[in-house]
Amino acid sequence: MKYGLLVHQTTRNLGDDVQSYAIENLLPHVDYILDRENLDKFQSWNNEPVATVFAAWWMWKKYNWPPASNIIPLFISMHFNNYDVYEKSSPVTTEWIEQGTPGREYMEAYGPVGVRDLSSVEFLSEQGIDNYFSGCLTLTLPKQKETEDKGTYVVIADLRPDLCKAVHDWLEPSGLKVIDVTNDLKADNADLTWEERRENVIERLTLLQNAKFVVTRRLHVTLPCLAMEVPVISIFNINKPGEYTRWKPYDNWTHFVTQEDALAGKFDFDYNNPPANKDIYKKTRENLIQRVQDFVTEMESYGEEPKLEDVRKTTYTEEELKQFRYDLRTEILDKWLSHSRTLLREAQHSWDQQKKMENITTENKNLSSQNQKLKIANEAQTNSIRKRNKLILALAGMCGILLAIIILLILKL
């Protein structure tokens, strides 16, 4: 049996490559590299079946589902996120797995679907698709080699600036060296071979392995640390929708603090003697390894060069699959156009509102300038009147004195 390794070719997140590395460690060998977002275009030699572990984040390109029929999947450690057009993804939500479609049949034929978080459990359950919580395959990662500087530094991974400063301030009295890292990748990562990307993953995991402890907001930093038994503090707010979808139920599996407590320097964690991680994950780790091993055993039972029809579980024809994809993509195109028009209208409205505000601001500035000029003119006029009144009073006083003198002279005469 041939095996394929799922890789997100254009990813900008090292966490995707960490997941691929976790898959690779559990396969007997890798014969094909499969691009996660373009599985519909995959071709194998002589259309031979390719067993593939589907542990990954799904999916930006829902219109590419289902994968090519020669991909035989193990649905495990999957995460489904319905990012739509506003998050620069697809306008499709559930059309790709509706009843009676090849997309749905592919899910059900190779199910149940193992997912890594409770949000994905909820999504698939709402669609009536058999599923279970499998946990994330990065929990199966092996320990990395020890280095000479083991335990002499702390790793901070991908904290926003204010949180990063708060953690640095908290750690300052410890005297420990602090290393800041990010899982963000440059665009040219897509040009690297899997072998080069694997080395980058191993380098990062080795850095984490030898840290005294790690502080992060990244799920795929936290879970590898659990797997490698490296003390880790996770910073997240489980009640925020974007964090709930990724972190539940792992908030109970790790030492974590909220962002607010972190900013306030409230860490219930001894940096001199970091507490060991909770061991809740270990049963899930064992189950994940066993499930992949069972999958490999099943695939090996078909022999070295099985025929696709002996392994494939779906029944739709290639013509039915092509028609489904055509219909789905036509529907998507209509929705994209509709969304695009809406976005253009919203952008135009926003632009118009901005111009109105700019015009109002300009008018206010002009009025302010005019008011200032009027104020200066009024002050000048007021000062002129005051001076004139003073002069009149002075002249009136002088006239009074002259009149008094004249009256006195007349009386003397």
C-alpha positions as CSV (number, residue, x, y, z in Angstrom):
1,M,0.0,0.0,0.0
2,K,1.2,3.5,-0.8
3,Y,0.9,6.3,1.7
4,G,0.4,10.0,1.2
5,L,1.4,12.8,3.5
6,L,-1.0,15.7,3.9
7,V,0.8,19.1,3.6
8,H,-0.6,22.6,3.4
9,Q,1.7,23.8,0.6
10,T,1.1,27.5,0.9
11,T,0.7,27.8,4.6
12,R,2.0,30.8,6.6
13,N,1.7,28.9,9.9
14,L,4.3,26.5,11.1
15,G,1.6,24.7,13.1
16,D,0.4,23.2,9.8
17,D,3.8,21.7,9.2
18,V,4.0,20.4,12.8
19,Q,0.8,18.5,12.1
20,S,2.2,17.0,9.0
21,Y,5.3,16.0,10.9
22,A,3.1,14.3,13.5
23,I,1.4,12.3,10.7
24,E,4.7,11.3,9.1
25,N,6.0,9.9,12.4
26,L,3.1,7.4,12.5
27,L,3.3,6.2,8.9
28,P,5.4,3.2,7.8
29,H,6.6,5.3,4.8
30,V,5.6,8.2,2.6
31,D,5.2,7.8,-1.1
32,Y,3.3,10.9,-2.1
33,I,3.0,14.5,-0.8
34,L,-0.6,15.7,-1.1
35,D,-1.5,19.4,-1.1
36,R,-4.3,19.8,1.5
37,E,-6.2,22.5,-0.4
38,N,-6.1,20.8,-3.8
39,L,-6.9,17.1,-3.1
40,D,-9.4,17.0,-5.9
41,K,-6.5,17.4,-8.4
42,F,-4.4,14.6,-7.0
43,Q,-3.2,11.9,-9.3
44,S,-1.4,8.8,-8.4
45,W,0.6,6.4,-10.6
46,N,-1.8,4.2,-12.5
47,N,-4.6,5.5,-10.2
48,E,-3.3,3.4,-7.4
49,P,-5.0,3.9,-3.9
50,V,-3.1,6.1,-1.5
51,A,-3.8,5.9,2.2
52,T,-3.8,9.3,3.9
53,V,-4.3,10.5,7.4
54,F,-6.5,13.6,7.3
55,A,-5.3,15.3,10.5
56,A,-5.5,19.0,9.6
57,W,-7.4,22.3,9.7
58,W,-10.3,22.1,7.1
59,M,-10.8,24.0,4.9
60,W,-10.3,27.2,2.9
61,K,-11.4,25.7,-0.4
62,K,-14.6,23.8,0.4
63,Y,-15.3,23.7,-3.3
64,N,-12.5,21.2,-3.8
65,W,-14.3,18.5,-1.7
66,P,-14.4,15.6,-1.9
67,P,-10.8,14.6,-2.6
68,A,-9.8,12.4,-5.6
69,S,-11.4,9.0,-5.4
70,N,-8.0,7.3,-5.2
71,I,-7.3,8.9,-1.8
72,I,-8.3,6.5,1.0
73,P,-8.6,8.6,4.2
74,L,-8.4,8.2,7.9
75,F,-10.6,10.9,9.3
76,I,-8.9,11.8,12.5
77,S,-7.7,15.0,14.3
78,M,-9.8,17.1,11.9
79,H,-10.9,20.7,12.6
80,F,-13.7,22.3,10.6
81,N,-14.0,26.1,10.5
82,N,-16.7,27.8,8.5
83,Y,-14.8,31.0,7.7
84,D,-16.7,32.8,5.0
85,V,-16.0,35.4,2.4
86,Y,-15.5,38.1,5.0
87,E,-12.5,36.1,6.4
88,K,-11.2,35.7,2.8
89,S,-12.4,32.1,2.6
90,S,-15.4,30.6,0.8
91,P,-19.1,31.6,0.8
92,V,-19.9,27.9,1.1
93,T,-21.0,26.7,4.5
94,T,-22.5,23.2,4.3
95,E,-23.3,22.7,0.6
96,W,-20.1,20.5,0.3
97,I,-21.6,17.8,2.6
98,E,-25.3,18.0,1.9
99,Q,-27.4,14.8,1.8
100,G,-27.2,12.9,-1.5
101,T,-24.0,14.5,-2.7
102,P,-20.6,12.8,-3.3
103,G,-19.1,15.1,-0.6
104,R,-21.5,13.6,2.0
105,E,-21.0,10.1,0.7
106,Y,-17.2,10.4,1.0
107,M,-17.5,11.5,4.7
108,E,-19.9,8.8,5.6
109,A,-18.2,6.0,3.7
110,Y,-14.9,6.4,5.6
111,G,-16.4,7.6,8.8
112,P,-16.9,8.1,11.7
113,V,-15.0,11.4,11.6
114,G,-12.5,11.9,14.4
115,V,-12.1,15.6,15.2
116,R,-9.7,17.5,17.5
117,D,-12.1,20.0,19.2
118,L,-15.6,20.3,20.5
119,S,-16.5,23.0,18.1
120,S,-16.0,20.5,15.2
121,V,-18.0,17.9,17.1
122,E,-20.9,20.4,17.3
123,F,-20.6,21.3,13.6
124,L,-20.7,17.7,12.3
125,S,-23.4,16.7,14.7
126,E,-25.6,19.5,13.4
127,Q,-25.1,18.1,9.9
128,G,-26.0,14.6,11.1
129,I,-22.5,13.2,10.4
130,D,-21.2,10.4,12.7
131,N,-18.2,11.8,14.6
132,Y,-16.2,11.5,17.8
133,F,-13.6,13.6,19.6
134,S,-10.3,12.1,18.7
135,G,-8.0,14.8,20.0
136,C,-5.1,16.4,18.0
137,L,-2.4,14.2,16.5
138,T,0.3,16.6,17.6
139,L,-0.3,15.0,21.1
140,T,1.6,12.0,19.7
141,L,4.8,13.8,18.8
142,P,8.0,12.1,20.1
143,K,10.5,13.9,22.4
144,Q,13.4,15.6,20.6
145,K,17.1,15.4,21.4
146,E,18.5,17.2,24.5
147,T,20.9,20.1,24.0
148,E,23.6,21.5,26.3
149,D,21.5,24.6,27.2
150,K,18.5,22.5,28.4
151,G,16.6,24.3,31.1
152,T,18.4,27.6,30.9
153,Y,15.8,29.6,28.9
154,V,12.1,30.3,28.5
155,V,10.4,30.4,25.1
156,I,7.6,32.9,24.4
157,A,5.7,32.0,21.3
158,D,3.5,34.4,19.4
159,L,2.2,36.8,22.1
160,R,0.9,40.2,21.1
161,P,3.2,43.1,22.1
162,D,1.4,44.0,25.4
163,L,1.2,40.4,26.6
164,C,4.8,39.8,25.6
165,K,6.0,42.8,27.6
166,A,3.9,41.6,30.6
167,V,5.5,38.2,30.5
168,H,9.0,39.7,30.1
169,D,8.3,41.9,33.2
170,W,7.0,38.9,35.1
171,L,10.1,36.8,34.2
172,E,12.7,39.6,34.8
173,P,13.5,38.7,38.5
174,S,14.1,35.1,37.5
175,G,17.3,35.9,35.5
176,L,16.3,33.4,32.9
177,K,17.1,33.9,29.3
178,V,14.0,34.6,27.3
179,I,13.7,33.6,23.6
180,D,10.8,35.1,21.5
181,V,9.6,33.0,18.5
182,T,6.7,33.0,16.1
183,N,4.9,30.3,14.1
184,D,4.3,32.9,11.3
185,L,6.1,31.9,8.1
186,K,7.2,33.9,5.1
187,A,5.5,33.4,1.7
188,D,8.6,31.6,0.3
189,N,8.0,28.7,2.7
190,A,5.7,27.4,-0.1
191,D,8.8,26.9,-2.2
192,L,10.6,24.6,0.2
193,T,10.6,20.9,-0.1
194,W,8.9,18.8,2.6
195,E,12.4,17.6,3.7
196,E,13.4,21.3,4.3
197,R,10.2,22.1,6.0
198,R,10.5,19.0,8.2
199,E,14.0,20.2,9.4
200,N,12.4,23.6,10.3
201,V,9.8,21.8,12.4
202,I,12.4,19.6,14.1
203,E,14.5,22.7,14.9
204,R,11.5,24.5,16.5
205,L,10.4,21.4,18.4
206,T,14.0,20.9,19.7
207,L,14.0,24.5,21.0
208,L,10.7,23.9,22.8
209,Q,11.9,20.5,24.1
210,N,14.9,22.1,25.9
211,A,13.1,25.1,27.4
212,K,12.6,25.4,31.1
213,F,9.1,26.2,30.2
214,V,7.1,27.8,27.4
215,V,4.5,30.6,27.3
216,T,2.2,30.8,24.3
217,R,-1.2,31.5,22.7
218,R,-0.7,28.9,20.0
219,L,-2.5,25.5,20.2
220,H,0.2,23.9,18.1
221,V,2.8,25.0,20.5
222,T,0.9,24.0,23.6
223,L,-0.1,20.5,22.4
224,P,3.4,19.6,21.2
225,C,4.7,20.7,24.7
226,L,2.3,18.4,26.3
227,A,3.4,15.5,24.1
228,M,7.1,16.2,24.8
229,E,6.4,16.8,28.5
230,V,7.7,20.4,28.5
231,P,5.9,22.7,31.1
232,V,3.7,25.2,29.3
233,I,1.5,28.1,30.1
234,S,-1.2,28.9,27.6
235,I,-2.7,32.4,27.4
236,F,-6.3,32.6,25.9
237,N,-9.8,33.5,26.8
238,I,-12.0,30.4,26.3
239,N,-15.2,32.4,26.2
240,K,-14.1,34.3,23.0
241,P,-15.7,32.6,20.0
242,G,-12.5,32.4,18.0
243,E,-10.6,30.8,20.9
244,Y,-13.4,28.4,21.9
245,T,-13.5,26.9,18.4
246,R,-9.8,26.0,18.7
247,W,-9.2,25.4,22.4
248,K,-12.1,23.5,23.8
249,P,-11.6,21.1,25.6
250,Y,-7.9,21.8,26.0
251,D,-8.5,24.6,28.5
252,N,-8.8,21.8,31.1
253,W,-5.7,20.0,29.9
254,T,-3.1,22.8,30.4
255,H,-2.0,25.5,32.8
256,F,-3.5,28.6,31.4
257,V,-4.2,32.3,32.3
258,T,-6.5,34.8,30.7
259,Q,-5.2,37.7,28.8
260,E,-6.4,40.1,31.5
261,D,-4.6,38.2,34.3
262,A,-1.4,38.0,32.2
263,L,-1.5,41.7,31.6
264,A,-1.9,42.2,35.4
265,G,1.1,39.9,36.1
266,K,-1.1,37.3,37.7
267,F,0.6,34.0,37.0
268,D,-0.2,31.1,39.3
269,F,3.1,29.4,38.2
270,D,6.5,29.0,39.8
271,Y,9.0,30.0,37.2
272,N,11.9,28.6,39.4
273,N,10.2,25.2,39.7
274,P,7.7,24.9,36.8
275,P,4.9,22.5,37.6
276,A,4.6,19.4,35.4
277,N,1.8,19.5,32.8
278,K,-1.5,17.8,33.6
279,D,-1.6,14.2,32.3
280,I,-5.2,14.3,31.1
281,Y,-3.9,14.1,27.5
282,K,-2.1,10.8,27.8
283,K,-5.1,8.5,27.3
284,T,-6.0,10.5,24.2
285,R,-2.4,10.2,22.9
286,E,-2.5,6.4,23.3
287,N,-5.9,6.2,21.5
288,L,-4.6,8.4,18.6
289,I,-1.5,6.2,18.1
290,Q,-3.6,3.0,18.3
291,R,-6.1,4.4,15.8
292,V,-3.4,5.2,13.2
293,Q,-1.8,1.9,13.8
294,D,-5.1,0.1,13.2
295,F,-5.5,2.1,10.0
296,V,-2.1,1.1,8.7
297,T,-2.8,-2.5,9.6
298,E,-6.0,-2.4,7.7
299,M,-4.3,-0.8,4.6
300,E,-1.4,-3.3,4.7
301,S,-4.0,-6.2,4.6
302,Y,-4.8,-5.2,1.0
303,G,-1.2,-6.1,0.0
304,E,1.6,-4.1,-1.6
305,E,-0.2,-3.1,-4.8
306,P,-3.9,-3.3,-4.2
307,K,-6.4,-2.2,-6.9
308,L,-8.5,0.9,-6.2
309,E,-11.8,-0.9,-6.5
310,D,-10.7,-3.3,-3.7
311,V,-10.1,-0.5,-1.3
312,R,-12.4,2.3,-2.3
313,K,-15.7,2.5,-0.3
314,T,-17.6,5.2,-2.2
315,T,-19.9,4.3,-5.1
316,Y,-20.4,7.5,-7.1
317,T,-19.0,7.5,-10.6
318,E,-16.4,10.0,-11.9
319,E,-19.1,11.6,-14.0
320,E,-21.3,12.1,-11.0
321,L,-18.4,13.6,-9.1
322,K,-17.6,15.9,-12.0
323,Q,-21.2,17.1,-12.2
324,F,-21.3,17.7,-8.4
325,R,-18.2,19.8,-8.5
326,Y,-19.5,21.7,-11.6
327,D,-22.8,22.4,-9.9
328,L,-21.1,23.4,-6.6
329,R,-18.6,25.7,-8.2
330,T,-21.3,27.3,-10.3
331,E,-23.3,27.9,-7.1
332,I,-20.2,29.2,-5.5
333,L,-19.5,31.6,-8.4
334,D,-23.0,33.0,-8.1
335,K,-22.5,33.5,-4.3
336,W,-19.1,35.1,-4.9
337,L,-20.6,37.5,-7.3
338,S,-23.4,38.3,-4.9
339,H,-20.9,38.7,-2.1
340,S,-18.7,40.8,-4.2
341,R,-21.5,43.2,-5.2
342,T,-22.4,43.4,-1.5
343,L,-18.8,44.1,-0.5
344,L,-18.5,46.7,-3.3
345,R,-21.7,48.4,-2.1
346,E,-20.5,48.3,1.5
347,A,-17.1,49.7,0.4
348,Q,-18.8,52.4,-1.7
349,H,-21.0,53.3,1.2
350,S,-18.0,53.4,3.5
351,W,-16.1,55.6,1.0
352,D,-19.1,57.9,0.7
353,Q,-19.4,58.2,4.5
354,Q,-15.7,58.9,4.8
355,K,-15.9,61.6,2.1
356,K,-18.9,63.1,3.9
357,M,-17.0,63.1,7.2
358,E,-14.0,64.7,5.4
359,N,-16.3,67.4,3.9
360,I,-17.9,68.0,7.3
361,T,-14.4,68.3,8.9
362,T,-13.3,70.7,6.2
363,E,-16.5,72.8,6.6
364,N,-16.0,72.8,10.3
365,K,-12.4,73.9,9.9
366,N,-13.6,76.7,7.5
367,L,-16.3,77.8,10.0
368,S,-13.8,77.7,12.7
369,S,-11.4,79.9,10.7
370,Q,-14.3,82.3,9.9
371,N,-15.3,82.4,13.5
372,Q,-11.8,83.1,14.5
373,K,-11.6,86.0,12.0
374,L,-15.0,87.3,13.3
375,K,-13.7,87.0,16.8
376,I,-10.6,89.0,16.0
377,A,-12.7,91.7,14.2
378,N,-15.1,91.9,17.1
379,E,-12.3,92.2,19.5
380,A,-10.8,95.0,17.4
381,Q,-14.1,96.8,17.1
382,T,-14.7,96.5,20.8
383,N,-11.2,97.9,21.5
384,S,-11.9,100.8,19.2
385,I,-15.2,101.6,20.9
386,R,-13.5,101.4,24.3
387,K,-10.8,103.8,23.1
388,R,-13.4,106.2,21.6
389,N,-15.5,106.1,24.8
390,K,-12.4,106.9,26.9
391,L,-11.6,109.8,24.6
392,I,-15.2,111.1,24.8
393,L,-15.1,110.8,28.6
394,A,-11.8,112.7,28.6
395,L,-13.1,115.4,26.4
396,A,-16.2,115.6,28.5
397,G,-14.1,116.1,31.6
398,M,-12.1,118.8,30.0
399,C,-15.2,120.6,28.8
400,G,-16.6,120.4,32.3
401,I,-13.4,122.0,33.7
402,L,-13.4,124.7,31.1
403,L,-17.1,125.4,31.8
404,A,-16.4,125.7,35.5
405,I,-13.5,128.1,34.9
406,I,-15.7,130.3,32.7
407,I,-18.5,130.4,35.3
408,L,-16.0,131.4,38.0
409,L,-14.6,134.2,35.8
410,I,-18.1,135.5,35.0
411,L,-18.9,135.6,38.7
412,K,-15.8,137.6,39.5
413,L,-16.7,140.1,36.9
